[in-house]
Amino acid sequence: MSNELDSHFLKQRDEALQMLKDVLDNYRDNNRKGIGMGPLFKATELLKKYPHINGK
């Protein structure tokens, strides 16, 4: 059970890290003038999928 739980948390961590990378890459690609709506929408969906990530 512990390995299954660890695997679940690692999957969530990996998704969150990939999302952060995507948001930061988008910010860099926009010459640091802002973040596009696509990455922000995807980040919002991730927070809805894993509400405990943002402390709710």
mmCIF entry with sequence, helices, sheets and N, C-alpha, C, O atoms, coordinates in Angstrom:
data_MODEL
# 
_entry.id   MODEL 
# 
_entity.id                         1 
_entity.type                       polymer 
_entity.pdbx_number_of_molecules   1 
# 
_entity_poly.entity_id                      1 
_entity_poly.type                           'polypeptide(L)' 
_entity_poly.nstd_linkage                   no 
_entity_poly.nstd_monomer                   no 
_entity_poly.pdbx_seq_one_letter_code       MSNELDSHFLKQRDEALQMLKDVLDNYRDNNRKGIGMGPLFKATELLKKYPHINGK 
_entity_poly.pdbx_seq_one_letter_code_can   MSNELDSHFLKQRDEALQMLKDVLDNYRDNNRKGIGMGPLFKATELLKKYPHINGK 
_entity_poly.pdbx_strand_id                 A 
# 
loop_
_entity_poly_seq.entity_id 
_entity_poly_seq.num 
_entity_poly_seq.mon_id 
_entity_poly_seq.hetero 
1 1  MET n 
1 2  SER n 
1 3  ASN n 
1 4  GLU n 
1 5  LEU n 
1 6  ASP n 
1 7  SER n 
1 8  HIS n 
1 9  PHE n 
1 10 LEU n 
1 11 LYS n 
1 12 GLN n 
1 13 ARG n 
1 14 ASP n 
1 15 GLU n 
1 16 ALA n 
1 17 LEU n 
1 18 GLN n 
1 19 MET n 
1 20 LEU n 
1 21 LYS n 
1 22 ASP n 
1 23 VAL n 
1 24 LEU n 
1 25 ASP n 
1 26 ASN n 
1 27 TYR n 
1 28 ARG n 
1 29 ASP n 
1 30 ASN n 
1 31 ASN n 
1 32 ARG n 
1 33 LYS n 
1 34 GLY n 
1 35 ILE n 
1 36 GLY n 
1 37 MET n 
1 38 GLY n 
1 39 PRO n 
1 40 LEU n 
1 41 PHE n 
1 42 LYS n 
1 43 ALA n 
1 44 THR n 
1 45 GLU n 
1 46 LEU n 
1 47 LEU n 
1 48 LYS n 
1 49 LYS n 
1 50 TYR n 
1 51 PRO n 
1 52 HIS n 
1 53 ILE n 
1 54 ASN n 
1 55 GLY n 
1 56 LYS n 
# 
_struct_asym.id          A 
_struct_asym.entity_id   1 
# 
loop_
_struct_conf.conf_type_id 
_struct_conf.id 
_struct_conf.pdbx_PDB_helix_id 
_struct_conf.beg_label_comp_id 
_struct_conf.beg_label_asym_id 
_struct_conf.beg_label_seq_id 
_struct_conf.pdbx_beg_PDB_ins_code 
_struct_conf.end_label_comp_id 
_struct_conf.end_label_asym_id 
_struct_conf.end_label_seq_id 
_struct_conf.pdbx_end_PDB_ins_code 
_struct_conf.beg_auth_comp_id 
_struct_conf.beg_auth_asym_id 
_struct_conf.beg_auth_seq_id 
_struct_conf.end_auth_comp_id 
_struct_conf.end_auth_asym_id 
_struct_conf.end_auth_seq_id 
_struct_conf.pdbx_PDB_helix_class 
_struct_conf.details 
_struct_conf.pdbx_PDB_helix_length 
HELX_P HELX_P1 AA1 SER A 2  ? ASP A 29 ? SER A 2  ASP A 29 1 ? 28 
HELX_P HELX_P2 AA2 MET A 37 ? LYS A 49 ? MET A 37 LYS A 49 1 ? 13 
HELX_P HELX_P3 AA3 PRO A 51 ? ASN A 54 ? PRO A 51 ASN A 54 5 ? 4  
# 
_struct_conf_type.id          HELX_P 
_struct_conf_type.criteria    ? 
_struct_conf_type.reference   ? 
# 
loop_
_atom_site.group_PDB 
_atom_site.id 
_atom_site.type_symbol 
_atom_site.label_atom_id 
_atom_site.label_alt_id 
_atom_site.label_comp_id 
_atom_site.label_asym_id 
_atom_site.label_entity_id 
_atom_site.label_seq_id 
_atom_site.pdbx_PDB_ins_code 
_atom_site.Cartn_x 
_atom_site.Cartn_y 
_atom_site.Cartn_z 
_atom_site.occupancy 
_atom_site.B_iso_or_equiv 
_atom_site.pdbx_formal_charge 
_atom_site.auth_seq_id 
_atom_site.auth_comp_id 
_atom_site.auth_asym_id 
_atom_site.auth_atom_id 
_atom_site.pdbx_PDB_model_num 
ATOM 1   N N  . MET A 1 1  ? 0.823  -1.200 0.000   1.00 0.00 ? 1  MET A N  1 
ATOM 2   C CA . MET A 1 1  ? 0.000  0.000  0.000   1.00 0.00 ? 1  MET A CA 1 
ATOM 3   C C  . MET A 1 1  ? 0.865  1.261  0.000   1.00 0.00 ? 1  MET A C  1 
ATOM 4   O O  . MET A 1 1  ? 0.548  2.249  -0.664  1.00 0.00 ? 1  MET A O  1 
ATOM 5   N N  . SER A 1 2  ? 1.954  1.209  0.751   1.00 0.00 ? 2  SER A N  1 
ATOM 6   C CA . SER A 1 2  ? 2.830  2.373  0.829   1.00 0.00 ? 2  SER A CA 1 
ATOM 7   C C  . SER A 1 2  ? 3.443  2.700  -0.530  1.00 0.00 ? 2  SER A C  1 
ATOM 8   O O  . SER A 1 2  ? 3.524  3.867  -0.913  1.00 0.00 ? 2  SER A O  1 
ATOM 9   N N  . ASN A 1 3  ? 3.870  1.677  -1.253  1.00 0.00 ? 3  ASN A N  1 
ATOM 10  C CA . ASN A 1 3  ? 4.445  1.912  -2.579  1.00 0.00 ? 3  ASN A CA 1 
ATOM 11  C C  . ASN A 1 3  ? 3.422  2.500  -3.533  1.00 0.00 ? 3  ASN A C  1 
ATOM 12  O O  . ASN A 1 3  ? 3.747  3.353  -4.358  1.00 0.00 ? 3  ASN A O  1 
ATOM 13  N N  . GLU A 1 4  ? 2.181  2.039  -3.416  1.00 0.00 ? 4  GLU A N  1 
ATOM 14  C CA . GLU A 1 4  ? 1.110  2.564  -4.263  1.00 0.00 ? 4  GLU A CA 1 
ATOM 15  C C  . GLU A 1 4  ? 0.859  4.036  -3.946  1.00 0.00 ? 4  GLU A C  1 
ATOM 16  O O  . GLU A 1 4  ? 0.685  4.850  -4.853  1.00 0.00 ? 4  GLU A O  1 
ATOM 17  N N  . LEU A 1 5  ? 0.841  4.373  -2.658  1.00 0.00 ? 5  LEU A N  1 
ATOM 18  C CA . LEU A 1 5  ? 0.627  5.752  -2.231  1.00 0.00 ? 5  LEU A CA 1 
ATOM 19  C C  . LEU A 1 5  ? 1.796  6.631  -2.663  1.00 0.00 ? 5  LEU A C  1 
ATOM 20  O O  . LEU A 1 5  ? 1.599  7.743  -3.152  1.00 0.00 ? 5  LEU A O  1 
ATOM 21  N N  . ASP A 1 6  ? 3.013  6.124  -2.479  1.00 0.00 ? 6  ASP A N  1 
ATOM 22  C CA . ASP A 1 6  ? 4.192  6.870  -2.912  1.00 0.00 ? 6  ASP A CA 1 
ATOM 23  C C  . ASP A 1 6  ? 4.148  7.127  -4.411  1.00 0.00 ? 6  ASP A C  1 
ATOM 24  O O  . ASP A 1 6  ? 4.462  8.228  -4.864  1.00 0.00 ? 6  ASP A O  1 
ATOM 25  N N  . SER A 1 7  ? 3.765  6.128  -5.170  1.00 0.00 ? 7  SER A N  1 
ATOM 26  C CA . SER A 1 7  ? 3.671  6.262  -6.619  1.00 0.00 ? 7  SER A CA 1 
ATOM 27  C C  . SER A 1 7  ? 2.647  7.329  -7.000  1.00 0.00 ? 7  SER A C  1 
ATOM 28  O O  . SER A 1 7  ? 2.868  8.108  -7.927  1.00 0.00 ? 7  SER A O  1 
ATOM 29  N N  . HIS A 1 8  ? 1.531  7.359  -6.282  1.00 0.00 ? 8  HIS A N  1 
ATOM 30  C CA . HIS A 1 8  ? 0.481  8.347  -6.540  1.00 0.00 ? 8  HIS A CA 1 
ATOM 31  C C  . HIS A 1 8  ? 1.006  9.766  -6.289  1.00 0.00 ? 8  HIS A C  1 
ATOM 32  O O  . HIS A 1 8  ? 0.783  10.669 -7.095  1.00 0.00 ? 8  HIS A O  1 
ATOM 33  N N  . PHE A 1 9  ? 1.705  9.952  -5.163  1.00 0.00 ? 9  PHE A N  1 
ATOM 34  C CA . PHE A 1 9  ? 2.244  11.276 -4.848  1.00 0.00 ? 9  PHE A CA 1 
ATOM 35  C C  . PHE A 1 9  ? 3.350  11.679 -5.814  1.00 0.00 ? 9  PHE A C  1 
ATOM 36  O O  . PHE A 1 9  ? 3.474  12.854 -6.157  1.00 0.00 ? 9  PHE A O  1 
ATOM 37  N N  . LEU A 1 10 ? 4.150  10.720 -6.252  1.00 0.00 ? 10 LEU A N  1 
ATOM 38  C CA . LEU A 1 10 ? 5.187  11.025 -7.234  1.00 0.00 ? 10 LEU A CA 1 
ATOM 39  C C  . LEU A 1 10 ? 4.570  11.457 -8.557  1.00 0.00 ? 10 LEU A C  1 
ATOM 40  O O  . LEU A 1 10 ? 5.088  12.359 -9.216  1.00 0.00 ? 10 LEU A O  1 
ATOM 41  N N  . LYS A 1 11 ? 3.477  10.829 -8.949  1.00 0.00 ? 11 LYS A N  1 
ATOM 42  C CA . LYS A 1 11 ? 2.780  11.212 -10.179 1.00 0.00 ? 11 LYS A CA 1 
ATOM 43  C C  . LYS A 1 11 ? 2.261  12.646 -10.064 1.00 0.00 ? 11 LYS A C  1 
ATOM 44  O O  . LYS A 1 11 ? 2.394  13.438 -10.998 1.00 0.00 ? 11 LYS A O  1 
ATOM 45  N N  . GLN A 1 12 ? 1.668  12.973 -8.910  1.00 0.00 ? 12 GLN A N  1 
ATOM 46  C CA . GLN A 1 12 ? 1.167  14.330 -8.696  1.00 0.00 ? 12 GLN A CA 1 
ATOM 47  C C  . GLN A 1 12 ? 2.313  15.336 -8.720  1.00 0.00 ? 12 GLN A C  1 
ATOM 48  O O  . GLN A 1 12 ? 2.202  16.403 -9.324  1.00 0.00 ? 12 GLN A O  1 
ATOM 49  N N  . ARG A 1 13 ? 3.409  14.986 -8.061  1.00 0.00 ? 13 ARG A N  1 
ATOM 50  C CA . ARG A 1 13 ? 4.569  15.875 -8.034  1.00 0.00 ? 13 ARG A CA 1 
ATOM 51  C C  . ARG A 1 13 ? 5.097  16.112 -9.441  1.00 0.00 ? 13 ARG A C  1 
ATOM 52  O O  . ARG A 1 13 ? 5.400  17.245 -9.817  1.00 0.00 ? 13 ARG A O  1 
ATOM 53  N N  . ASP A 1 14 ? 5.206  15.039 -10.215 1.00 0.00 ? 14 ASP A N  1 
ATOM 54  C CA . ASP A 1 14 ? 5.713  15.159 -11.577 1.00 0.00 ? 14 ASP A CA 1 
ATOM 55  C C  . ASP A 1 14 ? 4.805  16.029 -12.437 1.00 0.00 ? 14 ASP A C  1 
ATOM 56  O O  . ASP A 1 14 ? 5.283  16.837 -13.233 1.00 0.00 ? 14 ASP A O  1 
ATOM 57  N N  . GLU A 1 15 ? 3.492  15.862 -12.276 1.00 0.00 ? 15 GLU A N  1 
ATOM 58  C CA . GLU A 1 15 ? 2.546  16.699 -13.031 1.00 0.00 ? 15 GLU A CA 1 
ATOM 59  C C  . GLU A 1 15 ? 2.685  18.163 -12.636 1.00 0.00 ? 15 GLU A C  1 
ATOM 60  O O  . GLU A 1 15 ? 2.673  19.044 -13.495 1.00 0.00 ? 15 GLU A O  1 
ATOM 61  N N  . ALA A 1 16 ? 2.818  18.426 -11.336 1.00 0.00 ? 16 ALA A N  1 
ATOM 62  C CA . ALA A 1 16 ? 2.949  19.803 -10.858 1.00 0.00 ? 16 ALA A CA 1 
ATOM 63  C C  . ALA A 1 16 ? 4.254  20.427 -11.354 1.00 0.00 ? 16 ALA A C  1 
ATOM 64  O O  . ALA A 1 16 ? 4.267  21.586 -11.769 1.00 0.00 ? 16 ALA A O  1 
ATOM 65  N N  . LEU A 1 17 ? 5.335  19.677 -11.314 1.00 0.00 ? 17 LEU A N  1 
ATOM 66  C CA . LEU A 1 17 ? 6.618  20.196 -11.796 1.00 0.00 ? 17 LEU A CA 1 
ATOM 67  C C  . LEU A 1 17 ? 6.594  20.465 -13.294 1.00 0.00 ? 17 LEU A C  1 
ATOM 68  O O  . LEU A 1 17 ? 7.148  21.463 -13.754 1.00 0.00 ? 17 LEU A O  1 
ATOM 69  N N  . GLN A 1 18 ? 5.957  19.584 -14.058 1.00 0.00 ? 18 GLN A N  1 
ATOM 70  C CA . GLN A 1 18 ? 5.849  19.800 -15.499 1.00 0.00 ? 18 GLN A CA 1 
ATOM 71  C C  . GLN A 1 18 ? 5.018  21.046 -15.790 1.00 0.00 ? 18 GLN A C  1 
ATOM 72  O O  . GLN A 1 18 ? 5.345  21.819 -16.691 1.00 0.00 ? 18 GLN A O  1 
ATOM 73  N N  . MET A 1 19 ? 3.939  21.240 -15.022 1.00 0.00 ? 19 MET A N  1 
ATOM 74  C CA . MET A 1 19 ? 3.093  22.418 -15.213 1.00 0.00 ? 19 MET A CA 1 
ATOM 75  C C  . MET A 1 19 ? 3.880  23.690 -14.905 1.00 0.00 ? 19 MET A C  1 
ATOM 76  O O  . MET A 1 19 ? 3.792  24.670 -15.644 1.00 0.00 ? 19 MET A O  1 
ATOM 77  N N  . LEU A 1 20 ? 4.646  23.674 -13.819 1.00 0.00 ? 20 LEU A N  1 
ATOM 78  C CA . LEU A 1 20 ? 5.465  24.836 -13.474 1.00 0.00 ? 20 LEU A CA 1 
ATOM 79  C C  . LEU A 1 20 ? 6.478  25.121 -14.576 1.00 0.00 ? 20 LEU A C  1 
ATOM 80  O O  . LEU A 1 20 ? 6.691  26.278 -14.939 1.00 0.00 ? 20 LEU A O  1 
ATOM 81  N N  . LYS A 1 21 ? 7.100  24.080 -15.105 1.00 0.00 ? 21 LYS A N  1 
ATOM 82  C CA . LYS A 1 21 ? 8.050  24.249 -16.207 1.00 0.00 ? 21 LYS A CA 1 
ATOM 83  C C  . LYS A 1 21 ? 7.360  24.861 -17.423 1.00 0.00 ? 21 LYS A C  1 
ATOM 84  O O  . LYS A 1 21 ? 7.905  25.763 -18.058 1.00 0.00 ? 21 LYS A O  1 
ATOM 85  N N  . ASP A 1 22 ? 6.168  24.375 -17.747 1.00 0.00 ? 22 ASP A N  1 
ATOM 86  C CA . ASP A 1 22 ? 5.428  24.905 -18.899 1.00 0.00 ? 22 ASP A CA 1 
ATOM 87  C C  . ASP A 1 22 ? 5.091  26.383 -18.707 1.00 0.00 ? 22 ASP A C  1 
ATOM 88  O O  . ASP A 1 22 ? 5.221  27.179 -19.637 1.00 0.00 ? 22 ASP A O  1 
ATOM 89  N N  . VAL A 1 23 ? 4.660  26.746 -17.500 1.00 0.00 ? 23 VAL A N  1 
ATOM 90  C CA . VAL A 1 23 ? 4.311  28.142 -17.217 1.00 0.00 ? 23 VAL A CA 1 
ATOM 91  C C  . VAL A 1 23 ? 5.555  29.024 -17.321 1.00 0.00 ? 23 VAL A C  1 
ATOM 92  O O  . VAL A 1 23 ? 5.510  30.092 -17.933 1.00 0.00 ? 23 VAL A O  1 
ATOM 93  N N  . LEU A 1 24 ? 6.657  28.584 -16.731 1.00 0.00 ? 24 LEU A N  1 
ATOM 94  C CA . LEU A 1 24 ? 7.886  29.380 -16.785 1.00 0.00 ? 24 LEU A CA 1 
ATOM 95  C C  . LEU A 1 24 ? 8.439  29.473 -18.206 1.00 0.00 ? 24 LEU A C  1 
ATOM 96  O O  . LEU A 1 24 ? 8.937  30.526 -18.607 1.00 0.00 ? 24 LEU A O  1 
ATOM 97  N N  . ASP A 1 25 ? 8.358  28.389 -18.968 1.00 0.00 ? 25 ASP A N  1 
ATOM 98  C CA . ASP A 1 25 ? 8.796  28.435 -20.366 1.00 0.00 ? 25 ASP A CA 1 
ATOM 99  C C  . ASP A 1 25 ? 7.948  29.412 -21.166 1.00 0.00 ? 25 ASP A C  1 
ATOM 100 O O  . ASP A 1 25 ? 8.473  30.152 -21.998 1.00 0.00 ? 25 ASP A O  1 
ATOM 101 N N  . ASN A 1 26 ? 6.648  29.422 -20.923 1.00 0.00 ? 26 ASN A N  1 
ATOM 102 C CA . ASN A 1 26 ? 5.759  30.337 -21.626 1.00 0.00 ? 26 ASN A CA 1 
ATOM 103 C C  . ASN A 1 26 ? 6.097  31.782 -21.274 1.00 0.00 ? 26 ASN A C  1 
ATOM 104 O O  . ASN A 1 26 ? 6.117  32.653 -22.143 1.00 0.00 ? 26 ASN A O  1 
ATOM 105 N N  . TYR A 1 27 ? 6.361  32.028 -20.000 1.00 0.00 ? 27 TYR A N  1 
ATOM 106 C CA . TYR A 1 27 ? 6.746  33.374 -19.553 1.00 0.00 ? 27 TYR A CA 1 
ATOM 107 C C  . TYR A 1 27 ? 8.036  33.811 -20.251 1.00 0.00 ? 27 TYR A C  1 
ATOM 108 O O  . TYR A 1 27 ? 8.138  34.943 -20.723 1.00 0.00 ? 27 TYR A O  1 
ATOM 109 N N  . ARG A 1 28 ? 9.008  32.918 -20.312 1.00 0.00 ? 28 ARG A N  1 
ATOM 110 C CA . ARG A 1 28 ? 10.277 33.216 -20.981 1.00 0.00 ? 28 ARG A CA 1 
ATOM 111 C C  . ARG A 1 28 ? 10.051 33.463 -22.479 1.00 0.00 ? 28 ARG A C  1 
ATOM 112 O O  . ARG A 1 28 ? 10.609 34.398 -23.053 1.00 0.00 ? 28 ARG A O  1 
ATOM 113 N N  . ASP A 1 29 ? 9.230  32.619 -23.097 1.00 0.00 ? 29 ASP A N  1 
ATOM 114 C CA . ASP A 1 29 ? 8.966  32.751 -24.532 1.00 0.00 ? 29 ASP A CA 1 
ATOM 115 C C  . ASP A 1 29 ? 8.236  34.047 -24.869 1.00 0.00 ? 29 ASP A C  1 
ATOM 116 O O  . ASP A 1 29 ? 8.344  34.549 -25.988 1.00 0.00 ? 29 ASP A O  1 
ATOM 117 N N  . ASN A 1 30 ? 7.499  34.587 -23.911 1.00 0.00 ? 30 ASN A N  1 
ATOM 118 C CA . ASN A 1 30 ? 6.790  35.856 -24.120 1.00 0.00 ? 30 ASN A CA 1 
ATOM 119 C C  . ASN A 1 30 ? 7.647  37.047 -23.703 1.00 0.00 ? 30 ASN A C  1 
ATOM 120 O O  . ASN A 1 30 ? 7.123  38.124 -23.421 1.00 0.00 ? 30 ASN A O  1 
ATOM 121 N N  . ASN A 1 31 ? 8.950  36.857 -23.663 1.00 0.00 ? 31 ASN A N  1 
ATOM 122 C CA . ASN A 1 31 ? 9.901  37.915 -23.296 1.00 0.00 ? 31 ASN A CA 1 
ATOM 123 C C  . ASN A 1 31 ? 9.592  38.536 -21.941 1.00 0.00 ? 31 ASN A C  1 
ATOM 124 O O  . ASN A 1 31 ? 9.760  39.739 -21.743 1.00 0.00 ? 31 ASN A O  1 
ATOM 125 N N  . ARG A 1 32 ? 9.144  37.710 -21.021 1.00 0.00 ? 32 ARG A N  1 
ATOM 126 C CA . ARG A 1 32 ? 8.864  38.102 -19.636 1.00 0.00 ? 32 ARG A CA 1 
ATOM 127 C C  . ARG A 1 32 ? 7.816  39.211 -19.536 1.00 0.00 ? 32 ARG A C  1 
ATOM 128 O O  . ARG A 1 32 ? 7.853  40.028 -18.616 1.00 0.00 ? 32 ARG A O  1 
ATOM 129 N N  . LYS A 1 33 ? 6.889  39.234 -20.482 1.00 0.00 ? 33 LYS A N  1 
ATOM 130 C CA . LYS A 1 33 ? 5.826  40.241 -20.476 1.00 0.00 ? 33 LYS A CA 1 
ATOM 131 C C  . LYS A 1 33 ? 4.524  39.700 -19.927 1.00 0.00 ? 33 LYS A C  1 
ATOM 132 O O  . LYS A 1 33 ? 3.571  40.459 -19.749 1.00 0.00 ? 33 LYS A O  1 
ATOM 133 N N  . GLY A 1 34 ? 4.459  38.418 -19.657 1.00 0.00 ? 34 GLY A N  1 
ATOM 134 C CA . GLY A 1 34 ? 3.236  37.827 -19.127 1.00 0.00 ? 34 GLY A CA 1 
ATOM 135 C C  . GLY A 1 34 ? 3.150  36.355 -19.473 1.00 0.00 ? 34 GLY A C  1 
ATOM 136 O O  . GLY A 1 34 ? 3.952  35.818 -20.237 1.00 0.00 ? 34 GLY A O  1 
ATOM 137 N N  . ILE A 1 35 ? 2.152  35.727 -18.887 1.00 0.00 ? 35 ILE A N  1 
ATOM 138 C CA . ILE A 1 35 ? 1.922  34.301 -19.110 1.00 0.00 ? 35 ILE A CA 1 
ATOM 139 C C  . ILE A 1 35 ? 0.664  34.159 -19.951 1.00 0.00 ? 35 ILE A C  1 
ATOM 140 O O  . ILE A 1 35 ? -0.345 34.814 -19.690 1.00 0.00 ? 35 ILE A O  1 
ATOM 141 N N  . GLY A 1 36 ? 0.730  33.306 -20.953 1.00 0.00 ? 36 GLY A N  1 
ATOM 142 C CA . GLY A 1 36 ? -0.421 33.086 -21.818 1.00 0.00 ? 36 GLY A CA 1 
ATOM 143 C C  . GLY A 1 36 ? -1.561 32.390 -21.095 1.00 0.00 ? 36 GLY A C  1 
ATOM 144 O O  . GLY A 1 36 ? -1.368 31.784 -20.041 1.00 0.00 ? 36 GLY A O  1 
ATOM 145 N N  . MET A 1 37 ? -2.744 32.485 -21.670 1.00 0.00 ? 37 MET A N  1 
ATOM 146 C CA . MET A 1 37 ? -3.930 31.885 -21.054 1.00 0.00 ? 37 MET A CA 1 
ATOM 147 C C  . MET A 1 37 ? -3.889 30.361 -21.079 1.00 0.00 ? 37 MET A C  1 
ATOM 148 O O  . MET A 1 37 ? -4.438 29.724 -20.180 1.00 0.00 ? 37 MET A O  1 
ATOM 149 N N  . GLY A 1 38 ? -3.257 29.764 -22.076 1.00 0.00 ? 38 GLY A N  1 
ATOM 150 C CA . GLY A 1 38 ? -3.195 28.304 -22.161 1.00 0.00 ? 38 GLY A CA 1 
ATOM 151 C C  . GLY A 1 38 ? -2.545 27.673 -20.939 1.00 0.00 ? 38 GLY A C  1 
ATOM 152 O O  . GLY A 1 38 ? -3.148 26.809 -20.303 1.00 0.00 ? 38 GLY A O  1 
ATOM 153 N N  . PRO A 1 39 ? -1.320 28.088 -20.595 1.00 0.00 ? 39 PRO A N  1 
ATOM 154 C CA . PRO A 1 39 ? -0.679 27.518 -19.409 1.00 0.00 ? 39 PRO A CA 1 
ATOM 155 C C  . PRO A 1 39 ? -1.433 27.833 -18.116 1.00 0.00 ? 39 PRO A C  1 
ATOM 156 O O  . PRO A 1 39 ? -1.483 27.000 -17.211 1.00 0.00 ? 39 PRO A O  1 
ATOM 157 N N  . LEU A 1 40 ? -2.012 29.017 -18.025 1.00 0.00 ? 40 LEU A N  1 
ATOM 158 C CA . LEU A 1 40 ? -2.777 29.352 -16.819 1.00 0.00 ? 40 LEU A CA 1 
ATOM 159 C C  . LEU A 1 40 ? -4.012 28.473 -16.690 1.00 0.00 ? 40 LEU A C  1 
ATOM 160 O O  . LEU A 1 40 ? -4.354 28.034 -15.592 1.00 0.00 ? 40 LEU A O  1 
ATOM 161 N N  . PHE A 1 41 ? -4.679 28.217 -17.804 1.00 0.00 ? 41 PHE A N  1 
ATOM 162 C CA . PHE A 1 41 ? -5.857 27.352 -17.778 1.00 0.00 ? 41 PHE A CA 1 
ATOM 163 C C  . PHE A 1 41 ? -5.470 25.937 -17.366 1.00 0.00 ? 41 PHE A C  1 
ATOM 164 O O  . PHE A 1 41 ? -6.155 25.313 -16.556 1.00 0.00 ? 41 PHE A O  1 
ATOM 165 N N  . LYS A 1 42 ? -4.366 25.430 -17.928 1.00 0.00 ? 42 LYS A N  1 
ATOM 166 C CA . LYS A 1 42 ? -3.913 24.083 -17.580 1.00 0.00 ? 42 LYS A CA 1 
ATOM 167 C C  . LYS A 1 42 ? -3.513 23.997 -16.108 1.00 0.00 ? 42 LYS A C  1 
ATOM 168 O O  . LYS A 1 42 ? -3.775 22.988 -15.454 1.00 0.00 ? 42 LYS A O  1 
ATOM 169 N N  . ALA A 1 43 ? -2.885 25.042 -15.588 1.00 0.00 ? 43 ALA A N  1 
ATOM 170 C CA . ALA A 1 43 ? -2.509 25.058 -14.172 1.00 0.00 ? 43 ALA A CA 1 
ATOM 171 C C  . ALA A 1 43 ? -3.751 25.056 -13.291 1.00 0.00 ? 43 ALA A C  1 
ATOM 172 O O  . ALA A 1 43 ? -3.775 24.385 -12.259 1.00 0.00 ? 43 ALA A O  1 
ATOM 173 N N  . THR A 1 44 ? -4.778 25.797 -13.684 1.00 0.00 ? 44 THR A N  1 
ATOM 174 C CA . THR A 1 44 ? -6.035 25.817 -12.927 1.00 0.00 ? 44 THR A CA 1 
ATOM 175 C C  . THR A 1 44 ? -6.667 24.437 -12.912 1.00 0.00 ? 44 THR A C  1 
ATOM 176 O O  . THR A 1 44 ? -7.160 23.991 -11.876 1.00 0.00 ? 44 THR A O  1 
ATOM 177 N N  . GLU A 1 45 ? -6.657 23.759 -14.048 1.00 0.00 ? 45 GLU A N  1 
ATOM 178 C CA . GLU A 1 45 ? -7.217 22.410 -14.124 1.00 0.00 ? 45 GLU A CA 1 
ATOM 179 C C  . GLU A 1 45 ? -6.449 21.444 -13.223 1.00 0.00 ? 45 GLU A C  1 
ATOM 180 O O  . GLU A 1 45 ? -7.047 20.572 -12.594 1.00 0.00 ? 45 GLU A O  1 
ATOM 181 N N  . LEU A 1 46 ? -5.134 21.597 -13.161 1.00 0.00 ? 46 LEU A N  1 
ATOM 182 C CA . LEU A 1 46 ? -4.328 20.739 -12.296 1.00 0.00 ? 46 LEU A CA 1 
ATOM 183 C C  . LEU A 1 46 ? -4.679 20.972 -10.828 1.00 0.00 ? 46 LEU A C  1 
ATOM 184 O O  . LEU A 1 46 ? -4.773 20.020 -10.053 1.00 0.00 ? 46 LEU A O  1 
ATOM 185 N N  . LEU A 1 47 ? -4.874 22.235 -10.444 1.00 0.00 ? 47 LEU A N  1 
ATOM 186 C CA . LEU A 1 47 ? -5.243 22.534 -9.057  1.00 0.00 ? 47 LEU A CA 1 
ATOM 187 C C  . LEU A 1 47 ? -6.628 21.994 -8.718  1.00 0.00 ? 47 LEU A C  1 
ATOM 188 O O  . LEU A 1 47 ? -6.877 21.597 -7.580  1.00 0.00 ? 47 LEU A O  1 
ATOM 189 N N  . LYS A 1 48 ? -7.517 21.978 -9.687  1.00 0.00 ? 48 LYS A N  1 
ATOM 190 C CA . LYS A 1 48 ? -8.843 21.387 -9.458  1.00 0.00 ? 48 LYS A CA 1 
ATOM 191 C C  . LYS A 1 48 ? -8.740 19.870 -9.317  1.00 0.00 ? 48 LYS A C  1 
ATOM 192 O O  . LYS A 1 48 ? -9.477 19.261 -8.540  1.00 0.00 ? 48 LYS A O  1 
ATOM 193 N N  . LYS A 1 49 ? -7.830 19.268 -10.067 1.00 0.00 ? 49 LYS A N  1 
ATOM 194 C CA . LYS A 1 49 ? -7.646 17.817 -10.034 1.00 0.00 ? 49 LYS A CA 1 
ATOM 195 C C  . LYS A 1 49 ? -7.058 17.372 -8.699  1.00 0.00 ? 49 LYS A C  1 
ATOM 196 O O  . LYS A 1 49 ? -7.433 16.327 -8.168  1.00 0.00 ? 49 LYS A O  1 
ATOM 197 N N  . TYR A 1 50 ? -6.140 18.162 -8.160  1.00 0.00 ? 50 TYR A N  1 
ATOM 198 C CA . TYR A 1 50 ? -5.481 17.850 -6.886  1.00 0.00 ? 50 TYR A CA 1 
ATOM 199 C C  . TYR A 1 50 ? -5.643 19.039 -5.938  1.00 0.00 ? 50 TYR A C  1 
ATOM 200 O O  . TYR A 1 50 ? -4.701 19.813 -5.764  1.00 0.00 ? 50 TYR A O  1 
ATOM 201 N N  . PRO A 1 51 ? -6.805 19.198 -5.328  1.00 0.00 ? 51 PRO A N  1 
ATOM 202 C CA . PRO A 1 51 ? -7.053 20.393 -4.504  1.00 0.00 ? 51 PRO A CA 1 
ATOM 203 C C  . PRO A 1 51 ? -6.116 20.527 -3.310  1.00 0.00 ? 51 PRO A C  1 
ATOM 204 O O  . PRO A 1 51 ? -5.886 21.641 -2.839  1.00 0.00 ? 51 PRO A O  1 
ATOM 205 N N  . HIS A 1 52 ? -5.572 19.428 -2.810  1.00 0.00 ? 52 HIS A N  1 
ATOM 206 C CA . HIS A 1 52 ? -4.675 19.519 -1.656  1.00 0.00 ? 52 HIS A CA 1 
ATOM 207 C C  . HIS A 1 52 ? -3.347 20.187 -2.004  1.00 0.00 ? 52 HIS A C  1 
ATOM 208 O O  . HIS A 1 52 ? -2.616 20.602 -1.105  1.00 0.00 ? 52 HIS A O  1 
ATOM 209 N N  . ILE A 1 53 ? -3.021 20.299 -3.292  1.00 0.00 ? 53 ILE A N  1 
ATOM 210 C CA . ILE A 1 53 ? -1.774 20.946 -3.698  1.00 0.00 ? 53 ILE A CA 1 
ATOM 211 C C  . ILE A 1 53 ? -1.780 22.412 -3.281  1.00 0.00 ? 53 ILE A C  1 
ATOM 212 O O  . ILE A 1 53 ? -0.754 22.941 -2.852  1.00 0.00 ? 53 ILE A O  1 
ATOM 213 N N  . ASN A 1 54 ? -2.929 23.070 -3.405  1.00 0.00 ? 54 ASN A N  1 
ATOM 214 C CA . ASN A 1 54 ? -2.985 24.483 -3.051  1.00 0.00 ? 54 ASN A CA 1 
ATOM 215 C C  . ASN A 1 54 ? -3.606 24.707 -1.678  1.00 0.00 ? 54 ASN A C  1 
ATOM 216 O O  . ASN A 1 54 ? -4.064 25.812 -1.386  1.00 0.00 ? 54 ASN A O  1 
ATOM 217 N N  . GLY A 1 55 ? -3.630 23.692 -0.838  1.00 0.00 ? 55 GLY A N  1 
ATOM 218 C CA . GLY A 1 55 ? -4.020 23.856 0.553   1.00 0.00 ? 55 GLY A CA 1 
ATOM 219 C C  . GLY A 1 55 ? -5.502 23.860 0.846   1.00 0.00 ? 55 GLY A C  1 
ATOM 220 O O  . GLY A 1 55 ? -5.901 24.211 1.957   1.00 0.00 ? 55 GLY A O  1 
ATOM 221 N N  . LYS A 1 56 ? -6.332 23.483 -0.108  1.00 0.00 ? 56 LYS A N  1 
ATOM 222 C CA . LYS A 1 56 ? -7.777 23.456 0.155   1.00 0.00 ? 56 LYS A CA 1 
ATOM 223 C C  . LYS A 1 56 ? -8.183 22.124 0.713   1.00 0.00 ? 56 LYS A C  1 
ATOM 224 O O  . LYS A 1 56 ? -9.361 21.907 0.999   1.00 0.00 ? 56 LYS A O  1 
# 
